[in-house]
Amino acid sequence: MPGLAHRWLADGTLHNGHAEATAPGCVPVLHSFVEGLIYLPSAKPASRVAESASQSDAPAGANPAVAYSLIDAPPAEECAWCGHRFDGADTRRPGRTRCSRCGVATTSPWPSDEQLGDAYAVWYRPTAGRFSGVGDAVLKRTRSALASRLQKVLPSGPVLDVGAGDGTLIEAFRRNGRDAVGVDPYSNGANPHVRAVEFEEMTGEWSAVIFWHSLEHVRRPVRSLRHAADLIVPGGMLIVAVPNATSMQARLFGDRWLALDLPRHLVHIDPPALLSQLEELGFRIERVSYLRGGQVLFGWLHGLVGRFPGHPDLYDTIRRSEARQAAQSPAFRLYALGAAVVSLPVAAVGTAIEVARRAGGTIYVQARREQKAS
Ligand SMILES: [Zn+2]
């Protein structure tokens, strides 16, 4: 499908030049830049699946993608995005294979349900919160800001948050008087508005469906998007934020890129593939941003800190000790935080450059379901 794949350029503008999608202007850039700093990722750079498999003796700072690639699971045989059967033309990297047809990479080896379950075990999202008190408070604030912003663009009616986690975003919507429900198969049941079911089991009519850093976690993302198209009322909105696998930071930090997050991230999305797919499903793209999805500056910080001797894992550093992948001594945590402070100016410049080039670490898409049935 070369025509389809090339309709959207890598920077999210249309090939024919009359893009409806727009880059954020100067003021929104500044605003979003601050958000890019404080949005905390739900991803985690390395996995206990890798640790518990053949890499139980992996030294601290080991390459997480290489460690994951050694787990006991079959290689991915087809692209999880477009279904293309992998052959010699596809690009194989540690822990993932990039499809020659659509440009999306699929996690390989392809984890079993049990291996994925291990990767989402309780320690990943402890009920007491993932981060230190300040971190969780920041997460709550940023989700409130996101809900308030979306309130202004979404038509009235109920909102469905796919991959709702502990429900921070839907609670923010509910505080604004909006009916909001979440689905998350890994929900711990603590929030009555988050249903522990697969998204495909959901029915009803929704004015908006949100995939906030969740589409990359599902085994058949295009099937999920198609289901979303079925659930969203005509004129309703689809909101998607995912890591941008072809961003500058993804290319620069490679196997250690924060948002590679193997194996929880099962697909590694190329923006043109996402935008083309949404149009094919009957959505009109109204906005594309390479900053609004958040995690952009943190992606840079994490990557730069990971280049220091000993490869400190900044994301682990800021998590509560019980939510950490590997133990970190107080001295090592201090070292990692110091490295982050030193790296901040470079990370800020890197963020500014990649966002200006529309190659930011995440892509945010706001799309409206056309009035006509697709
Ligand atoms: Zn593909």
Residues whose N, C-alpha, C, O or C-beta is under 5 A from the ligand:
A	BS01	ZN	C79 W81 C82 G83 H84 C99 R101 C102 G103 V104
